[in-house]
Amino acid sequence: MRKASFLLLSLIVTAAFAGAQVGEDSRAPEPNLTNAVPGGALTCSPPRRTFVVPERLVPRARLKAKLLVLLGDSLFDDTRGVVNITREKEIKKLANKLRNERDDY
């Protein structure tokens, strides 16, 4: 009986230490407390990032950004088992456009 109690106690202490080790991530977005009104939803907004792109690369950067958004949406839909043919055609068109423009740079 004593052995079982000691084993249970050590398991509880280990679980407590493991739970205490999981702290908040310092990179986590800060909560938006201005929207936290009674009955309202508490939301988190990610930090804004600004990228500086040379003027001659702006059209290519826009294509890449649009392609990344479409690919992310496509992956999300794939996990749910949804197929969006028009999005897939758009992805193929943008990828071909980027591939053809690669020779220019």
KOLRO-743877 format. One record per residue: x, y, z of N, C-alpha, C, O in turn. Coordinates in steps of 0.05 Angstrom, whole numbers, plus 32768, in hexadecimal, padded with zeros to 4 digits. Example, Ala and Ser with C-alpha at 12.3 -4.5 7.8 and 13.67 -1.06 7.14 Angstrom:
BEGIN
81087F8E809C80F67FA6809C81087FBE809C811D7FBE80A9/81017FD3808E81117FEB808F81028001809D810C801780A1/
This chain:
BEGIN
80117FE88000800080008000801180198000800C802C7FF2/802780198010803880308011804680357FF7804A804C7FEF/804E801F7FE9805C80217FD08049802E7FBB805280407FAC/803080267FBB801D80317FA88018804F7FAE8015805F7F9B/801680567FC7801280727FCF802A80837FC6802780997FBC/804280797FCB805A80877FC3805B808A7FA4806380A07F9A/805480757F96805480767F79803F808B7F6F8045809A7F5C/8028808B7F7B8013809E7F73801C80BA7F79801780CC7F69/802880BE7F90803180D97F98804680E37F85804680FA7F7C/805980D17F7E806E80DA7F6B806380E07F50806D80F27F42/804F80D17F47804280D67F2E803480F17F2E803581007F1A/802780F87F44801981127F46802D81297F468028813D7F39/804281267F558057813B7F568063813F7F3A806881567F32/806981297F2C8075812B7F12806181397EFF806A814A7EEF/804881327F008034813F7EEF8032815C7EF5802E816D7EE3/803381637F0F803281807F178049818F7F0C804681A67F02/806181847F0E807981927F03807781947EE5807F81A97EDA/806E817F7ED7806B81817EBA805781967EB2805B81A47E9F/804281987EC1802E81AD7EBC803881C97EC1803181DC7EB3/804A81CB7ED5805581E67EDC806A81EE7EC7806E82067EC3/807781DA7EBA808B81E17EA6807E81ED7E8D808B81FC7E7F/806581E77E87805881F27E70804E820D7E77803982117E82/805E82217E6F8057823D7E74804D824B7E5C804A823E7E47/804782647E5E803E82737E47805582787E34806C827C7E3C/804F82777E1A8063827C7E068067829A7E04805382A97E02/808082A37E06808582C07E06807E82CC7DEB807B82E57DE9/807C82BC7DD5807682C77DBB805882C67DB6805082CF7DA0/804882BD7DC9802C82BB7DC5802082D87DC2802982EA7DD0/800C82DB7DB1800082F57DAE7FF282FF7DC87FE882EF7DD7/7FF383187DCC7FE683247DE47FC883257DE07FBF832A7DCA/7FB883207DF57F9B83227DF17F93833E7DED7F9E83517DF7/7F7E83417DDD7F73835B7DD67F5E83617DEC7F47835A7DE9/7F6683707E017F5483747E177F3F838A7E127F2B838C7E21/7F43839A7DFD7F2F83AE7DF77F1583A27DED7EFF83AE7DF1/7F16838A7DE27EFD837D7DD97EF1836C7DEE7EDB83607DEA/7EFE83697E057EF483587E1A7EDF83677E2B7EE683717E41/7EC783697E217EB183767E307E9F83607E397E9F834A7E2D/7E8F83647E4D7E7D83507E567E6B83467E3F7E5D83567E32/7E6C832C7E3A7E5C83217E247E6C83217E0A7E6283157DF7/7E83832E7E097E93832F7DF07EA883197DF07EAC830B7E04/7EB483167DD97EC883017DD67EE4830D7DDB7EEA83237DD2/7EF582FE7DE87F1183057DEC7F2182FB7DD47F2182E27DCF/7F2E830C7DC67F3D83047DAE7F5A83097DB17F62831A7DC1/7F6A82FB7DA27F8783007DA17F8E83087D857F8582FC7D72/7F9F831C7D837FA883247D687FC6831F7D667FD583277D77/7FCE83137D4F7FEA830E7D4C7FFA83277D487FEF833B7D3F/801483277D4E8023833F7D4A802683457D2C802883337D1C/8026835F7D25802883677D09804583657D018057836C7D10/804A835C7CE88065835A7CDD8066836A7CC4805383697CB3/807B83787CC0807F83887CA88097837E7C9980AD837B7CA5/809483797C8080AB83707C6F80B183867C5B809F83917C4E/80CA838C7C5880D383A07C4580DE83907C2D80F083817C2F/80D183957C1580D883877BFD80E2839B7BE980D583B07BE5/80F983967BDB810283A97BC780ED83AC7BB180DE83997BAB/80EB83C47BA680D683CB7B9380D583B87B7B80BF83B17B72/80EB83AF7B7280EB839E7B5A80E183827B6080DA83737B4D/80E0837A7B7980D6835F7B8180B9835F7B8B80AF834A7B91/80AC83767B8B809183787B96807D83667B87806E83587B94/807C83667B6C806983557B5F806D83377B65805983297B69/8086832F7B67808B83137B6D8084830C7B8A807A82F77B90/808A831F7B9C8083831B7BB8806583197BBC805B830A7BCD/805683297BAD803883287BAF802E830D7BA5801C83017BB1/803A83037B8F803282E97B85803882D37B9A802782C17B9F/804F82D57BA6805782C17BBA804482C27BD3803C82AD7BDD/803E82DA7BDB802C82DD7BF2801082D27BEC800482C47BFD/800682D87BD47FEC82CD7BCD7FEC82AF7BCB7FDA82A17BD4/800282A47BC0800582877BBE8006827A7BD97FFA82657BDE/801582867BEC8016827B7C077FFB827B7C157FF582677C22/7FEB82907C117FD182907C1D7FBF827A7C117FB1826C7C20/7FC082787BF67FB082637BE97FB982477BF27FA882357BF6/7FD382437BF47FDD82287BFC7FD482227C197FCD820B7C1F/7FD582367C2A7FCC82327C467FAE822B7C477FA682197C56/7F9E82397C387F8282337C377F7D82177C2C7F6B82097C35/7F8C82107C177F8981F67C0B7F9081E07C1E7F8281CB7C20/7FA681E37C2E7FAD81CF7C427F9781CC7C577F9181B67C60/7F8C81E37C5F7F7781E27C737F5F81D37C697F5381C37C77/7F5781D87C4F7F4181CA7C447F4781AC7C407F36819B7C42/7F6081A67C397F68818A7C357F64817A7C4F7F5D81637C4E/7F6A81867C667F6681787C7F7F4981727C857F42815F7C93/7F3781837C7A7F1B817E7C7E7F0F816D7C677EF781667C69/7F1F81677C537F1581567C3D7F0681667C287EF7815B7C19/7F0B81807C267EFE81917C137F1181977BFB7F28819C7BFF/7F0681957BE37F16819B7BCB7F0A81B47BBE7EF281B47BB7/7F1B81C87BBA7F1281E07BAC7F2181E27B927F3981EA7B91/7F1481DB7B7C7F2181D97B627F2B81F47B587F4081F67B4D/7F1B82097B5D7F2382247B537F3C822D7B627F4D823A7B56/7F3D82277B7C7F55822F7B8B7F6E821F7B817F83822B7B7F/7F6A82067B7B7F8181F67B727F8B82007B577FA382007B52/7F7882097B457F8082147B2B7F8F822E7B2F7FA282347B21/7F86823E7B427F9382587B487FAF82537B537FC282617B4C/7FB2823F7B647FCD82387B6F7FDF82307B587FF682387B57/7FD5821F7B477FE582167B307FED822D7B1E8004822E7B15/7FDA823F7B197FE082577B087FF682687B15800882717B07/7FF3826E7B2F8007827E7B3D802282717B3E8037827E7B3A/802382577B43803C82487B44804A82497B298062824C7B27/803B82457B13804682467AF9805182627AF2806682657AE6/804282767AFB804A82927AF6806582987B05807782A47AFA/8066828F7B1E807F82927B2D809682837B2180AD828D7B20/8091826B7B1780A6825A7B0B80B082687AF180C882687AEC/809E82737AE280A682807AC980B5829A7ACE80C782A17ABF/80AE82A87AE480BB82C17AEA80D682BD7AF880E782CF7AF9/80DB82A57B0180F4829F7B0F810C82A37AFC812182AB7B05/8108829E7AE3811D82A17ACF812582BE7ACC813C82C47AC4/811282D17AD2811882ED7ACF812A82F87AE58137830D7AE1/812B82EB7AFC813982F67B12815482E97B15816382F07B27/
